[in-house]
Amino acid sequence: MFPLKRVLSHNFLRSGMACALVVSGLLTLSAQAQIYRFGHCLFGCPEGSSGNQILVRSAYTLSYDEGRKSAVWAAYEVTPGSIGIASSLSRDLIRDDGVSESLTAADFAALAKQEYVRSQHVPLVSFAGTPYWREVNFASNATVRSRSLSQGAWYGLEWSLRNLVSREAAVYVYTGAIFDPGSEPRLLTEDSGYRIPDKFFKIVLTEDGRAAAFLFPQDTAVHVHHCDLRAGIEEIEALSGLGFFPAATAEVELSLYPMLGCRS
């Protein structure tokens, strides 16, 4: 295990220069080749999303690609106190004034006739116990996920993650969409021009450096268990073009799987 350089939640340190703009309490930064350190990103935020907008909110930080209307990555910290009951909370999509291009309610209306559902990179239930839960409904956090994946392996990992949080002081999550250049593009609608992600990744990390990594193809059948979708961090880096944990002083250990219901 390696020493921790804990960054206080919602504060940040960054090296180099970047343009910052505050819009309705939202901090946006132009992404450049430097290490960003935010409270949501243990051991530094992912590198490799140059040219995208870094959106920093109370509940999460994400890197947003306006060309694809999608978050490249999102990072957030889940604690026992942040999790809550989301059944009575609004899920209405909120326009994001921090970006100029994003998915709209009209775009998602087309999902009624498809095997996809509107979903979020950062889940509502993880912040239902905080005053910041509405931030999860911003359009920049929205994505399109297959119904079978959402109801199967993705849900299973989320359930296991919440159980893990009940035994840990804090759990950090990195997630995002992957667009495979070798796959045939699937468009939400011809008019929207939005390409549905081909895969998603999720990396779970504890403060002492234990981690678990998963790779979720869109076409994952509903019966597939999340433990069958384990992946290496290097594999996710190769597919996403990102570099994780740039501020880590030692290698992150993929030893958290048993705590997420996966046998060795």
Helices and strands as residue ranges (DSSP letters): E 12-14, E 20-23, E 26-30, E 36-38, E 53-56, E 61-65, E 70-78, H 105-109, G 110-113, E 116-120, G 125-127, G 133-137, G 139-141, E 142-146, H 147-151, H 153-165, E 171-178, E 199-206, E 211-217, G 226-229, H 233-240, G 257-260
